[in-house]
Amino acid sequence: MNFVFFGIAGEPNPLVSMVPVLLMFVIFYFLMIRPQQKQQKAHQAFLKALDKNQEVVTSGGIHGTVVQVKEDTVSLKVADNVRLEVDKSAIARGSKASS
């Protein structure tokens, strides 16, 4: 007689079983994806605003001062009579000294 009650109760709603997965995705979005997108937008705006005499640091750790800005590259002065031409994408951030 107990087996009849199990059949009557039925299985849980499939939407209810999807709630934990959706909740995990929402948490993942707000903790990981959204902040990374904001950081990428800020970095792109920084690269577009590069100008002469701005101190920057490359992704390789080289500190320099912007001498010339081209479409895809930047010329950096790293010492007296020493200039490097690097891709704009290699510029990681502005130097702390210039902030």
Backbone as JSON Lines, residues from 0, in Angstrom:
{"i":0,"aa":"M","n":[0.81,-1.19,0.0],"ca":[0.0,0.0,0.0],"c":[0.86,1.27,0.0]}
{"i":1,"aa":"N","n":[2.06,1.19,0.55],"ca":[2.94,2.34,0.58],"c":[3.39,2.74,-0.82]}
{"i":2,"aa":"F","n":[3.52,1.79,-1.72],"ca":[3.98,2.1,-3.07],"c":[3.01,3.0,-3.81]}
{"i":3,"aa":"V","n":[1.75,3.01,-3.44],"ca":[0.77,3.86,-4.09],"c":[1.05,5.33,-3.78]}
{"i":4,"aa":"F","n":[1.48,5.65,-2.57],"ca":[1.75,7.04,-2.2],"c":[2.95,7.61,-2.95]}
{"i":5,"aa":"F","n":[3.93,6.75,-3.23],"ca":[5.08,7.23,-3.99],"c":[4.69,7.62,-5.4]}
{"i":6,"aa":"G","n":[3.77,6.9,-6.0],"ca":[3.31,7.22,-7.35],"c":[2.48,8.48,-7.38]}
{"i":7,"aa":"I","n":[1.75,8.76,-6.32],"ca":[0.89,9.93,-6.28],"c":[1.71,11.21,-6.13]}
{"i":8,"aa":"A","n":[2.77,11.17,-5.33],"ca":[3.56,12.36,-5.09],"c":[4.23,12.86,-6.37]}
{"i":9,"aa":"G","n":[4.65,11.96,-7.24],"ca":[5.25,12.35,-8.5],"c":[6.69,12.83,-8.32]}
{"i":10,"aa":"E","n":[7.31,13.17,-9.43],"ca":[8.69,13.66,-9.39],"c":[8.69,15.17,-9.2]}
{"i":11,"aa":"P","n":[9.78,15.72,-8.68],"ca":[9.82,17.18,-8.51],"c":[9.82,17.89,-9.86]}
{"i":12,"aa":"N","n":[9.36,19.1,-9.85],"ca":[9.29,19.92,-11.04],"c":[10.71,20.12,-11.6]}
{"i":13,"aa":"P","n":[10.95,19.92,-12.9],"ca":[12.29,20.1,-13.45],"c":[12.81,21.54,-13.3]}
{"i":14,"aa":"L","n":[11.92,22.51,-13.25],"ca":[12.35,23.89,-13.06],"c":[12.96,24.09,-11.67]}
{"i":15,"aa":"V","n":[12.42,23.41,-10.68],"ca":[12.94,23.52,-9.33],"c":[14.35,22.95,-9.26]}
{"i":16,"aa":"S","n":[14.62,21.89,-10.01],"ca":[15.96,21.3,-9.99],"c":[16.97,22.16,-10.76]}
{"i":17,"aa":"M","n":[16.52,23.09,-11.59],"ca":[17.41,23.98,-12.34],"c":[17.78,25.23,-11.54]}
{"i":18,"aa":"V","n":[17.06,25.53,-10.49],"ca":[17.3,26.74,-9.7],"c":[18.73,26.8,-9.15]}
{"i":19,"aa":"P","n":[19.29,25.75,-8.57],"ca":[20.67,25.85,-8.07],"c":[21.69,26.14,-9.19]}
{"i":20,"aa":"V","n":[21.49,25.55,-10.36],"ca":[22.41,25.79,-11.47],"c":[22.31,27.24,-11.93]}
{"i":21,"aa":"L","n":[21.11,27.77,-12.05],"ca":[20.93,29.16,-12.44],"c":[21.49,30.12,-11.39]}
{"i":22,"aa":"L","n":[21.29,29.79,-10.12],"ca":[21.82,30.62,-9.05],"c":[23.35,30.64,-9.08]}
{"i":23,"aa":"M","n":[23.96,29.5,-9.35],"ca":[25.42,29.45,-9.45],"c":[25.91,30.29,-10.62]}
{"i":24,"aa":"F","n":[25.21,30.27,-11.74],"ca":[25.6,31.07,-12.9],"c":[25.5,32.56,-12.59]}
{"i":25,"aa":"V","n":[24.43,32.98,-11.92],"ca":[24.25,34.39,-11.58],"c":[25.38,34.84,-10.64]}
{"i":26,"aa":"I","n":[25.71,34.04,-9.65],"ca":[26.79,34.38,-8.73],"c":[28.12,34.45,-9.48]}
{"i":27,"aa":"F","n":[28.36,33.48,-10.35],"ca":[29.59,33.46,-11.14],"c":[29.69,34.7,-12.02]}
{"i":28,"aa":"Y","n":[28.58,35.11,-12.61],"ca":[28.57,36.29,-13.48],"c":[28.95,37.54,-12.69]}
{"i":29,"aa":"F","n":[28.33,37.75,-11.54],"ca":[28.57,38.99,-10.78],"c":[29.92,38.99,-10.07]}
{"i":30,"aa":"L","n":[30.48,37.84,-9.77],"ca":[31.77,37.81,-9.07],"c":[32.97,37.69,-10.01]}
{"i":31,"aa":"M","n":[32.77,37.16,-11.22],"ca":[33.91,36.91,-12.1],"c":[33.8,37.63,-13.44]}
{"i":32,"aa":"I","n":[32.74,37.42,-14.16],"ca":[32.63,37.91,-15.54],"c":[32.47,39.42,-15.6]}
{"i":33,"aa":"R","n":[31.55,39.97,-14.84],"ca":[31.26,41.4,-14.91],"c":[32.45,42.27,-14.49]}
{"i":34,"aa":"P","n":[33.12,41.96,-13.38],"ca":[34.29,42.78,-13.03],"c":[35.4,42.71,-14.08]}
{"i":35,"aa":"Q","n":[35.58,41.54,-14.69],"ca":[36.61,41.41,-15.71],"c":[36.26,42.25,-16.94]}
{"i":36,"aa":"Q","n":[35.0,42.29,-17.33],"ca":[34.58,43.11,-18.46],"c":[34.79,44.59,-18.17]}
{"i":37,"aa":"K","n":[34.51,45.02,-16.95],"ca":[34.72,46.41,-16.58],"c":[36.2,46.76,-16.62]}
{"i":38,"aa":"Q","n":[37.04,45.84,-16.16],"ca":[38.48,46.07,-16.17],"c":[39.01,46.15,-17.6]}
{"i":39,"aa":"Q","n":[38.51,45.3,-18.48],"ca":[38.93,45.34,-19.89],"c":[38.53,46.66,-20.55]}
{"i":40,"aa":"K","n":[37.33,47.14,-20.27],"ca":[36.88,48.41,-20.84],"c":[37.75,49.56,-20.34]}
{"i":41,"aa":"A","n":[38.1,49.55,-19.06],"ca":[38.95,50.6,-18.5],"c":[40.35,50.56,-19.14]}
{"i":42,"aa":"H","n":[40.88,49.35,-19.38],"ca":[42.2,49.22,-19.99],"c":[42.18,49.7,-21.44]}
{"i":43,"aa":"Q","n":[41.13,49.38,-22.17],"ca":[41.0,49.85,-23.55],"c":[40.93,51.37,-23.59]}
{"i":44,"aa":"A","n":[40.18,51.97,-22.67],"ca":[40.1,53.43,-22.62],"c":[41.46,54.03,-22.29]}
{"i":45,"aa":"F","n":[42.21,53.39,-21.4],"ca":[43.55,53.85,-21.05],"c":[44.46,53.82,-22.27]}
{"i":46,"aa":"L","n":[44.4,52.73,-23.05],"ca":[45.25,52.62,-24.24],"c":[44.89,53.67,-25.29]}
{"i":47,"aa":"K","n":[43.62,53.97,-25.44],"ca":[43.21,54.98,-26.41],"c":[43.65,56.38,-25.98]}
{"i":48,"aa":"A","n":[43.79,56.6,-24.67],"ca":[44.14,57.91,-24.16],"c":[45.65,58.1,-23.97]}
{"i":49,"aa":"L","n":[46.46,57.16,-24.42],"ca":[47.91,57.3,-24.28],"c":[48.38,58.57,-24.97]}
{"i":50,"aa":"D","n":[49.3,59.27,-24.32],"ca":[49.8,60.53,-24.87],"c":[51.28,60.67,-24.53]}
{"i":51,"aa":"K","n":[51.94,61.6,-25.2],"ca":[53.37,61.85,-24.95],"c":[53.62,62.19,-23.49]}
{"i":52,"aa":"N","n":[54.83,61.84,-23.02],"ca":[55.32,62.13,-21.67],"c":[54.56,61.4,-20.57]}
{"i":53,"aa":"Q","n":[53.76,60.43,-20.92],"ca":[53.05,59.64,-19.92],"c":[53.93,58.46,-19.53]}
{"i":54,"aa":"E","n":[54.09,58.22,-18.24],"ca":[54.9,57.11,-17.77],"c":[54.04,55.85,-17.71]}
{"i":55,"aa":"V","n":[54.57,54.76,-18.29],"ca":[53.82,53.51,-18.36],"c":[54.72,52.33,-17.99]}
{"i":56,"aa":"V","n":[54.08,51.19,-17.77],"ca":[54.78,49.94,-17.5],"c":[54.26,48.91,-18.5]}
{"i":57,"aa":"T","n":[55.18,48.19,-19.15],"ca":[54.76,47.16,-20.1],"c":[54.44,45.88,-19.35]}
{"i":58,"aa":"S","n":[53.83,44.94,-20.05],"ca":[53.51,43.66,-19.43],"c":[54.76,42.87,-19.09]}
{"i":59,"aa":"G","n":[55.89,43.23,-19.68],"ca":[57.17,42.6,-19.35],"c":[57.87,43.26,-18.18]}
{"i":60,"aa":"G","n":[57.3,44.35,-17.65],"ca":[57.85,45.01,-16.49],"c":[58.79,46.16,-16.8]}
{"i":61,"aa":"I","n":[58.85,46.58,-18.05],"ca":[59.73,47.68,-18.44],"c":[59.02,49.01,-18.18]}
{"i":62,"aa":"H","n":[59.67,49.88,-17.43],"ca":[59.14,51.2,-17.15],"c":[59.69,52.18,-18.18]}
{"i":63,"aa":"G","n":[58.84,53.03,-18.7],"ca":[59.29,54.0,-19.69],"c":[58.34,55.16,-19.82]}
{"i":64,"aa":"T","n":[58.78,56.13,-20.58],"ca":[57.98,57.32,-20.86],"c":[57.6,57.31,-22.33]}
{"i":65,"aa":"V","n":[56.34,57.56,-22.62],"ca":[55.85,57.55,-23.99],"c":[56.46,58.74,-24.75]}
{"i":66,"aa":"V","n":[57.07,58.42,-25.9],"ca":[57.67,59.44,-26.74],"c":[56.79,59.69,-27.97]}
{"i":67,"aa":"Q","n":[56.26,58.6,-28.52],"ca":[55.45,58.72,-29.73],"c":[54.38,57.64,-29.7]}
{"i":68,"aa":"V","n":[53.17,58.01,-30.12],"ca":[52.05,57.06,-30.19],"c":[51.65,56.9,-31.64]}
{"i":69,"aa":"K","n":[51.68,55.66,-32.11],"ca":[51.22,55.35,-33.47],"c":[49.92,54.58,-33.37]}
{"i":70,"aa":"E","n":[49.45,54.08,-34.5],"ca":[48.17,53.38,-34.51],"c":[48.21,52.12,-33.65]}
{"i":71,"aa":"D","n":[49.21,51.27,-33.85],"ca":[49.29,50.0,-33.13],"c":[50.48,49.89,-32.19]}
{"i":72,"aa":"T","n":[51.4,50.85,-32.25],"ca":[52.61,50.76,-31.45],"c":[52.85,52.05,-30.67]}
{"i":73,"aa":"V","n":[53.75,51.94,-29.69],"ca":[54.13,53.08,-28.86],"c":[55.64,53.07,-28.73]}
{"i":74,"aa":"S","n":[56.28,54.22,-28.87],"ca":[57.72,54.34,-28.64],"c":[57.93,54.79,-27.2]}
{"i":75,"aa":"L","n":[58.76,54.05,-26.47],"ca":[59.04,54.36,-25.08],"c":[60.49,54.76,-24.9]}
{"i":76,"aa":"K","n":[60.71,55.77,-24.1],"ca":[62.06,56.15,-23.71],"c":[62.3,55.49,-22.36]}
{"i":77,"aa":"V","n":[63.28,54.55,-22.32],"ca":[63.54,53.83,-21.08],"c":[64.81,54.31,-20.4]}
{"i":78,"aa":"A","n":[65.69,54.99,-21.13],"ca":[66.92,55.59,-20.59],"c":[67.4,56.63,-21.59]}
{"i":79,"aa":"D","n":[68.45,57.35,-21.24],"ca":[69.0,58.31,-22.19],"c":[69.45,57.59,-23.45]}
{"i":80,"aa":"N","n":[69.01,58.07,-24.6],"ca":[69.35,57.5,-25.91],"c":[68.92,56.05,-26.08]}
{"i":81,"aa":"V","n":[67.95,55.6,-25.3],"ca":[67.42,54.24,-25.45],"c":[65.91,54.34,-25.64]}
{"i":82,"aa":"R","n":[65.45,53.9,-26.81],"ca":[64.02,53.92,-27.11],"c":[63.6,52.54,-27.57]}
{"i":83,"aa":"L","n":[62.42,52.12,-27.13],"ca":[61.85,50.84,-27.52],"c":[60.5,51.09,-28.18]}
{"i":84,"aa":"E","n":[60.22,50.31,-29.19],"ca":[58.91,50.38,-29.82],"c":[58.17,49.1,-29.45]}
{"i":85,"aa":"V","n":[57.03,49.26,-28.79],"ca":[56.26,48.1,-28.33],"c":[54.82,48.23,-28.83]}
{"i":86,"aa":"D","n":[54.14,47.1,-28.92],"ca":[52.72,47.11,-29.26],"c":[51.93,47.79,-28.15]}
{"i":87,"aa":"K","n":[50.84,48.44,-28.53],"ca":[49.98,49.05,-27.52],"c":[49.44,48.01,-26.56]}
{"i":88,"aa":"S","n":[49.19,46.81,-27.07],"ca":[48.65,45.76,-26.21],"c":[49.64,45.32,-25.14]}
{"i":89,"aa":"A","n":[50.94,45.67,-25.3],"ca":[51.95,45.31,-24.31],"c":[51.98,46.3,-23.15]}
{"i":90,"aa":"I","n":[51.29,47.42,-23.26],"ca":[51.24,48.38,-22.16],"c":[50.25,47.85,-21.13]}
{"i":91,"aa":"A","n":[50.77,47.58,-19.93],"ca":[49.94,47.0,-18.89],"c":[49.2,48.06,-18.09]}
{"i":92,"aa":"R","n":[49.91,49.13,-17.71],"ca":[49.28,50.15,-16.86],"c":[50.14,51.4,-16.85]}
{"i":93,"aa":"G","n":[49.62,52.45,-16.25],"ca":[50.38,53.66,-16.03],"c":[51.31,53.46,-14.86]}
{"i":94,"aa":"S","n":[52.4,54.17,-14.86],"ca":[53.36,54.07,-13.77],"c":[52.78,54.71,-12.51]}
{"i":95,"aa":"K","n":[53.13,54.16,-11.35],"ca":[52.66,54.7,-10.07],"c":[53.17,56.12,-9.85]}
{"i":96,"aa":"A","n":[54.34,56.43,-10.39],"ca":[54.92,57.76,-10.21],"c":[54.08,58.83,-10.89]}
{"i":97,"aa":"S","n":[53.41,58.47,-12.0],"ca":[52.62,59.46,-12.74],"c":[51.21,59.58,-12.22]}
{"i":98,"aa":"S","n":[50.79,58.67,-11.36],"ca":[49.41,58.71,-10.85],"c":[49.22,59.7,-9.75]}
